[in-house]
């Protein structure tokens, strides 16, 4: 009788494990997303597994972002007067957004840039575009594909708050992330 080596047991175990894993990955998930993007009655349950950019079911490493199963609830980034730099308080929102988009490459967004009413129409269109491009650059640096995003500037048109004071203007200086799919 031929002796069994530890090396052959290890290889057999790996093949058996791989077969079981592949057999479990073949079907569709029983939980379907609700209209708002969240699984009905369930929060995201990734259990430490990345189901996004690196492939379904691979363990996370320090360099891989966690897959985001649901879209971030917030979709507006606000800016200071005459600025297009992203404020630090919006990096978490944009990181969550980028994780979601990387995990769902079939989802596309429109980044809509807005300004307050001060300034000329031409200047405000250009500033709204700079703001939208700033958000797009941030998302691209996080791994979102260029073809998943489009930008548009509405300038001072369609204000979030029609008032004529600083509180209203602060609400109008924004980029709205609109999910298209």
Beta strands, then each sheet from edge to edge (+ up, - down):
strand 1: 49-50
strand 2: 58-59
strand 3: 76-78
strand 4: 109-114
strand 5: 149-155
strand 6: 174-179
sheet 1: 1+ 2-
sheet 2: 3+ 6- 4+ 5+
end
